[in-house]
Amino acid sequence: PVAILAQVLWLSPVMADTVYVTATFKVTPGKEAEFIEAGKVVCEATRKEEGCIYYDLVQDQEDGSTFQMVEKWTSSAALDTHLKTDHVGAFGKACTEGGMWVGGPVIQRLTQRA
């Protein structure tokens, strides 16, 4: 039964198109608390979006000025829709205009392989 369940989950069209994302941010020293507050707003709104499985802001344990958004989406289409939302635009604008990040995010789209 477990093998059959694993096959069903593996072959599911939702699982086949699942997208993982990491967005890495280098935050300006002294702006970490402000960045976290802006991150809380975008996380709360994003978690309500259709297709969002999880969307978490995490902070590096050794370098407190490095953060990542760790995301999982049901599909590339859901992710693409997310990137066009007002709250994502507002987050980017706040971070840029507030001088919160150094150079902007480094974004990776990832596909699960095992």
C-alpha positions as CSV (number, residue, x, y, z in Angstrom):
1,P,0.0,0.0,0.0
2,V,2.8,2.5,0.8
3,A,4.4,1.8,-2.6
4,I,1.1,2.5,-4.4
5,L,0.6,5.7,-2.5
6,A,4.1,6.8,-3.3
7,Q,3.4,6.1,-7.0
8,V,0.1,8.0,-6.9
9,L,1.8,11.0,-5.3
10,W,4.8,10.9,-7.7
11,L,2.6,10.8,-10.7
12,S,0.1,13.4,-9.5
13,P,0.1,16.4,-11.9
14,V,0.2,18.8,-9.0
15,M,3.4,17.2,-7.7
16,A,5.0,17.0,-11.1
17,D,4.7,20.8,-11.6
18,T,5.7,21.7,-8.0
19,V,8.2,24.5,-7.8
20,Y,10.6,25.4,-5.0
21,V,12.1,28.8,-4.7
22,T,14.9,30.3,-2.7
23,A,15.3,34.1,-2.7
24,T,18.5,35.1,-0.9
25,F,18.8,38.7,0.4
26,K,21.8,40.4,1.8
27,V,20.4,43.0,4.2
28,T,22.1,46.3,4.9
29,P,23.6,46.1,8.4
30,G,21.3,47.8,10.9
31,K,18.2,47.3,8.7
32,E,17.5,43.7,9.7
33,A,14.5,44.5,12.0
34,E,12.9,46.7,9.3
35,F,13.5,44.0,6.7
36,I,11.9,41.3,9.0
37,E,8.8,43.5,9.5
38,A,8.4,44.0,5.7
39,G,8.9,40.3,5.3
40,K,6.2,39.5,7.8
41,V,3.7,41.6,5.7
42,V,4.6,39.9,2.4
43,C,4.6,36.4,4.0
44,E,1.2,36.9,5.6
45,A,-0.4,38.0,2.3
46,T,1.4,35.4,0.2
47,R,0.4,32.4,2.4
48,K,-3.2,33.2,1.5
49,E,-2.5,32.9,-2.3
50,E,-3.9,30.0,-4.3
51,G,-1.0,27.6,-5.0
52,C,1.2,28.6,-2.1
53,I,2.2,25.5,-0.2
54,Y,4.6,27.4,2.1
55,Y,6.4,30.8,2.1
56,D,8.8,31.4,5.0
57,L,11.4,34.1,5.7
58,V,14.4,32.6,7.4
59,Q,17.6,34.2,8.7
60,D,21.1,32.8,8.5
61,Q,22.3,31.6,11.9
62,E,25.9,32.6,11.4
63,D,25.4,35.8,9.3
64,G,22.4,37.7,10.7
65,S,22.3,40.0,7.6
66,T,21.6,37.2,5.2
67,F,18.0,36.1,4.8
68,Q,16.1,33.7,2.5
69,M,12.5,33.4,1.4
70,V,12.0,29.6,1.2
71,E,8.9,28.8,-1.0
72,K,7.0,25.9,-2.4
73,W,4.3,26.4,-5.1
74,T,1.9,24.0,-6.7
75,S,2.9,25.2,-10.1
76,S,5.0,27.6,-12.1
77,A,1.7,29.4,-13.0
78,A,0.9,30.0,-9.3
79,L,4.4,31.3,-8.8
80,D,4.2,33.6,-11.8
81,T,0.9,35.0,-10.5
82,H,2.5,35.6,-7.1
83,L,5.3,37.6,-8.6
84,K,2.7,40.0,-10.1
85,T,0.9,40.7,-6.9
86,D,0.7,44.1,-5.2
87,H,2.2,42.8,-2.0
88,V,5.3,41.5,-3.8
89,G,5.7,44.9,-5.6
90,A,5.2,46.7,-2.3
91,F,7.8,44.6,-0.6
92,G,10.4,45.2,-3.3
93,K,9.7,48.9,-3.4
94,A,10.0,49.2,0.4
95,C,13.3,47.3,0.4
96,T,14.7,49.3,-2.4
97,E,13.6,52.7,-1.3
98,G,14.3,51.9,2.4
99,G,17.9,50.9,1.5
100,M,17.2,47.5,3.2
101,W,19.1,45.3,0.8
102,V,22.5,45.2,-0.9
103,G,22.1,44.5,-4.6
104,G,18.6,42.9,-4.5
105,P,17.6,39.3,-4.2
106,V,19.3,36.3,-5.8
107,I,16.4,34.0,-6.9
108,Q,16.6,30.3,-7.7
109,R,13.7,28.2,-9.1
110,L,14.2,24.6,-8.1
111,T,12.7,21.2,-9.1
112,Q,12.5,18.3,-6.7
113,R,14.4,15.3,-7.9
114,A,14.2,12.8,-5.0
